[in-house]
Amino acid sequence: KKLRHLGNDEVHIVWSEHSRDYRRGIIPTEFGDVLIIIYPMKNHMYSIQIMKKPEVQFFGPLFDGAIVDGKILPIVVRATAINASRALKSLIPLYQNFYEERARYLETIIQHHLEPTTFEDFAAQVFCPAPSQYLPTEAGSCLETQQAENPAAQV
C-alpha cells in the first residue's frame, strides 16, 4: 500500500504535486478535522488549500487560496497548524487555553510561596541573606560590616 496513516492527528499537512484538487478520502480516517494542502507552483511559490469541518472557527496565518513564497512556507505552515490545533481544542467543553492554564499555575505558585514582607525587608534579605548567628565570627555579620563602614549609624 502506498499511503499509510498512523495515529489520530486532527491536523493534516499534505503535499500534493497533482494538477487536480486533493480529495479528503485519499487517506481514510475519521480524524483529520483540518487539512492544509500545499501545491508547488513555478518560481518557488506555493498554493495553499485549507479544508476544515464547518464547526472549526477561523485560524491563520494561512487561508484557503493563499499563495506563499517558498522562503516563508515552513514558518507559516507550522504556525497555521498550531493555530488550527488550538481552534479545534477550543471546541472541547471546559477546555482552557494555554495562557489561561499558565495563569492558573502561576497563581498556585504565588499562593503557596507568598511571604508577606515589605520591599525594604526583601531588599535587606537579598543583600544580607544569612542571619548573623550563622556567619563565622571572623567574617562578622552584615550588620557589623554596615556599622563599621558607617560609624554615624552606631547607637
Backbone torsions as a table, in degrees:
resi	resn	phi	psi	omega
1	LYS	NA	133.7	-176.0
2	LYS	-78.1	-39.7	-178.0
3	LEU	-101.0	138.0	177.6
4	ARG	-142.3	135.2	179.7
5	HIS	-125.2	123.9	177.7
6	LEU	-115.8	139.3	176.5
7	GLY	95.0	-175.3	-178.2
8	ASN	-128.9	52.6	-177.3
9	ASP	-65.7	136.5	179.9
10	GLU	-87.3	-24.0	179.1
11	VAL	-119.7	123.6	177.8
12	HIS	-110.9	136.2	172.7
13	ILE	-110.7	120.8	-173.3
14	VAL	-118.8	133.3	174.0
15	TRP	-102.6	120.8	-178.3
16	SER	-126.7	122.8	176.1
17	GLU	-103.2	15.9	-179.1
18	HIS	-88.9	153.6	-178.4
19	SER	-77.3	-24.9	178.4
20	ARG	-93.7	164.6	-179.4
21	ASP	-65.0	148.7	178.3
22	TYR	-68.0	137.3	177.3
23	ARG	-99.3	133.3	-177.2
24	ARG	-56.7	-34.4	-175.3
25	GLY	-79.9	1.0	-179.0
26	ILE	-61.8	-43.2	174.1
27	ILE	-102.2	104.6	-176.1
28	PRO	-73.1	112.8	179.0
29	THR	-158.9	151.1	175.2
30	GLU	-89.3	-5.4	177.3
31	PHE	-95.4	-161.3	-179.3
32	GLY	78.2	57.9	-179.6
33	ASP	-69.3	-24.7	178.9
34	VAL	-131.6	131.6	174.9
35	LEU	-118.3	126.8	173.3
36	ILE	-110.0	109.2	-175.6
37	ILE	-106.5	131.2	-177.8
38	ILE	-113.2	125.2	177.4
39	TYR	-115.1	117.9	176.9
40	PRO	-69.7	141.4	176.9
41	MET	-120.6	-172.9	177.0
42	LYS	-78.6	163.0	175.8
43	ASN	61.6	34.9	176.8
44	HIS	58.7	35.3	175.4
45	MET	-110.5	156.1	-176.9
46	TYR	-137.4	135.6	176.7
47	SER	-94.6	139.7	-176.9
48	ILE	-115.4	132.1	172.7
49	GLN	-121.1	131.6	178.6
50	ILE	-119.3	122.6	174.2
51	MET	-112.7	131.7	178.6
52	LYS	-144.1	158.0	176.1
53	LYS	-69.7	150.2	-173.5
54	PRO	-60.3	-29.3	-177.0
55	GLU	-77.9	-10.4	-179.5
56	VAL	-79.4	126.8	-179.4
57	GLN	-72.8	170.5	-179.1
58	PHE	-64.7	143.9	173.8
59	PHE	-143.0	167.6	-178.5
60	GLY	-152.2	-167.2	11.0
61	PRO	-79.3	-21.4	179.0
62	LEU	-78.4	155.3	178.2
63	PHE	-139.4	164.7	-179.0
64	ASP	-62.7	125.4	179.6
65	GLY	94.5	0.9	-179.7
66	ALA	-67.4	147.3	173.6
67	ILE	-115.4	126.3	-171.2
68	VAL	-126.8	142.0	174.4
69	ASP	-73.7	145.1	-177.4
70	GLY	-62.0	-25.0	-178.8
71	LYS	-67.5	-33.2	-178.0
72	ILE	-105.1	-1.8	-177.0
73	LEU	-53.5	-51.3	-177.5
74	PRO	-60.0	-39.8	-176.8
75	ILE	-66.5	-47.9	-175.9
76	VAL	-74.4	-30.6	176.3
77	VAL	-66.8	-44.4	178.8
78	ARG	-61.9	-46.7	179.5
79	ALA	-61.4	-40.0	179.1
80	THR	-65.9	-41.9	178.8
81	ALA	-63.6	-41.2	178.4
82	ILE	-64.3	-45.7	-179.8
83	ASN	-66.8	-34.5	176.3
84	ALA	-64.1	-42.4	177.9
85	SER	-62.7	-41.1	177.6
86	ARG	-64.6	-39.8	178.4
87	ALA	-63.7	-39.5	177.9
88	LEU	-67.5	-41.8	-179.6
89	LYS	-65.5	-29.9	-179.8
90	SER	-67.1	-15.9	177.1
91	LEU	-78.6	-15.8	-179.3
92	ILE	-73.6	130.6	178.4
93	PRO	-59.9	139.4	179.0
94	LEU	64.3	19.1	177.8
95	TYR	-71.5	137.4	175.6
96	GLN	-108.2	133.2	175.9
97	ASN	-65.1	159.2	-177.4
98	PHE	-58.6	-37.1	-178.7
99	TYR	-73.2	-30.8	175.5
100	GLU	-68.9	-41.7	178.9
101	GLU	-65.6	-42.0	178.1
102	ARG	-62.9	-41.3	178.5
103	ALA	-63.5	-38.4	178.5
104	ARG	-64.8	-42.7	177.6
105	TYR	-62.7	-43.2	178.6
106	LEU	-62.2	-41.8	178.5
107	GLU	-62.4	-39.3	177.5
108	THR	-63.9	-43.5	178.3
109	ILE	-61.6	-44.4	-180.0
110	ILE	-62.1	-44.2	-179.0
111	GLN	-63.3	-37.6	-176.9
112	HIS	-82.2	-21.6	-173.0
113	HIS	-122.3	11.3	-179.2
114	LEU	-76.4	129.7	175.2
115	GLU	-118.3	119.4	-179.9
116	PRO	-67.8	118.0	-179.8
117	THR	-157.0	162.1	175.6
118	THR	-88.7	164.7	178.8
119	PHE	-63.0	-38.1	-179.3
120	GLU	-62.5	-43.1	178.1
121	ASP	-65.6	-40.1	178.0
122	PHE	-61.9	-46.6	-179.8
123	ALA	-63.3	-37.9	178.3
124	ALA	-65.1	-37.5	178.9
125	GLN	-70.4	-31.7	178.1
126	VAL	-68.2	-43.5	-177.0
127	PHE	-83.7	-19.5	179.5
128	CYS	-140.6	71.9	-169.9
129	PRO	-72.9	-28.1	-175.1
130	ALA	-94.0	132.2	174.8
131	PRO	-62.9	150.8	-172.5
132	SER	-64.2	-28.5	-177.7
133	GLN	-70.8	-16.7	-179.3
134	TYR	-94.6	-8.6	-179.4
135	LEU	-84.0	148.9	175.0
136	PRO	-61.5	146.1	-173.7
137	THR	-66.0	-33.3	-178.4
138	GLU	-71.0	-26.4	179.4
139	ALA	-78.9	-30.1	-177.9
140	GLY	79.3	168.8	179.8
141	SER	-92.7	168.8	177.2
142	CYS	-61.5	-38.9	-179.2
143	LEU	-64.1	-43.2	179.1
144	GLU	-64.4	-41.1	179.1
145	THR	-62.9	-42.8	179.5
146	GLN	-65.3	-39.7	-179.7
147	GLN	-69.8	-34.9	179.5
148	ALA	-67.4	-34.8	179.9
149	GLU	-75.6	-27.5	-176.7
150	ASN	-129.4	88.2	-176.4
151	PRO	-64.8	-22.5	179.7
152	ALA	-69.4	-20.3	-178.6
153	ALA	-80.6	-11.6	-179.5
154	GLN	-71.8	143.8	179.4
155	VAL	-117.5	NA	NA
